[in-house]
């Protein structure tokens, strides 16, 4: 009769005969086999007997069934299959296992399992694959008392030795780093452990040249599997007749390697993430151009134009969609110019009412209009000696365009209400997201002003056209905001990276920055996952009234600041960069609206 053997570090292994048509396993006492270890569902799995075959399948959606290191939905059990249900380790035996007759052997097996638990914790701390494989091999050599051992990985279909050690925990010299290729090949082809108790007497391997030349007494070779795929093998050999391997040792080691394979996968993933992280950091560093980041051909062209035009006073017109970084380019032009030690003054021509824009640009005298209680300098006077950035110049009214053109021609400014022109010395950089040539044709923009400001145009690409720059920018923003919010997030999951690459980014860099800022703020793990970015499936779904979107973000932002500061309102105000009374007023307004804060 087939049996299940439950290994428990506190007691002797327990045998459970599978005499029922359906045998249930779980933590609930009503199950046929009650499993004590953590991670077990109340009704975890069931084994169905059909003649001489036994099939295992999970009973709960959250229950994992792992056979020989591979997660399965259902599987036919084979002799000596290692089963993991939660933290429980079981072995399936097609016949009664003679445990009572081998009590000393079982004690040794239990010691092996205890060592596996200690080793597992050590291996989880290893951040180097070489260190993890060396530790794995040293532990298995000590466990089995093998003379020497190897770990081989498949590379382009060919087994390659990664680690070769002896019982003394020393690296084997080249002339001793020899193994039976026949046994390794059989293990790889069948994906099953191979035990050769007495190699010279074994009819299958005794004639192999490698067995004869190596004078092997006994060999064990076990596959290292990850996700059902054989990654390589663990090979152990002894030339001592007194230390021949047996089935008990093989069973213990099979459990050991199943656990070790999972941990090795974890270490490989960590190494991969660290390599990717270093690559991205190096790539970002290599792709930095002052405050700008990019390596795509179009951005390389932008960088080249900036380098050529920055040292001059030539007017520049920056063209690009909203959120593409026009002001950053303007600041970079200023920072690389001879005017860099003088002011950089920016004004958004589309954000200021028409009746105030002229005063903002040119200044006014005292009493020039109602409310003009004092003389005020305009942006041209404030930027004298430096750079004036006219953002969204396409929104400037026609009447004001005439006055701007006059200033650009004469370098003279007359304040509103004034009569005496003032000389100014500024470099003009303008920007727009409109097609100014079309605006000229439609009569909404003066042609002479267009040619005055468009001496050197610089066109910025949309984010969706910048390819791998998306990843670099997202990584840069995540590092910045993780430090600002003390977030645990350090990288993006592969699914998040794919989603960012496929998303059209209608809001360009500004949208990417805001989505990464929000993800960093609310992230609870080391990776930003795809749902954390809140990318809409339907592009139309992302748009809602600006006031509602602003209100939602403000609420989440203030509540997060309060949470970080343990509800200390003064400390939250410092985090937000506002006065404490601003936080108090916000909370009162939320309560008055019936919202809980």
Buried (B, 14 or more C-beta within 10 A) or exposed (E): EBBBBBBBEEEBBBBBEBEEEEBBBBBBEEBBBBBEBEBBBEBBBBBBBEEEEBEBBBBEEEBBBBBBBBEBEEBEBEEBBBBBBBEBBBBBBBEEBEBEEBEEBBEBBBEBBEBBEEBBEBBBEBEEBEBBBBBBBBBBBEBBBBBBBBBBBBEEEEBEBBBBBBBEEEEBEEEEBBBBEBBBEBBBEEEBBBBBBBBBEBEEBBEBEBBBEBEBBBBBBBBBBBEEEBBBBBBBBBBEEEBBBEEBBBBBBBBBBBBBBBBBBBBBEBBEBEEBBEEBBEBBEEBBBBEBBBBBEBBEEBBEBBEEBBEBEBBBBBBBBEBBBBBBBBBBBBBBBEBBEBBBBBBBBBEBEEEEBBBBBBBBBEEBEEEBEEBBBBBBBBBBEBBBBBBBBBBBBEEBBEBBBEBBEEBEBBBBBBEEBBEBEBBBBBBBBBEBEEBBEEEBBBEEBBEBBBEBEBEBBBBBEBBBBBBBBBBBBBBBBBEEBEBEBBBBBEEBBEBBEEBEBBBBBBBBBBBBBBBBBBBEEEBBBBEBBEBEEEEEEBEEEEEEEEEEBEBEBBBBBBEBBEEBBEBBBBBBEBEBEBBEEBBEEBEEEEEEE
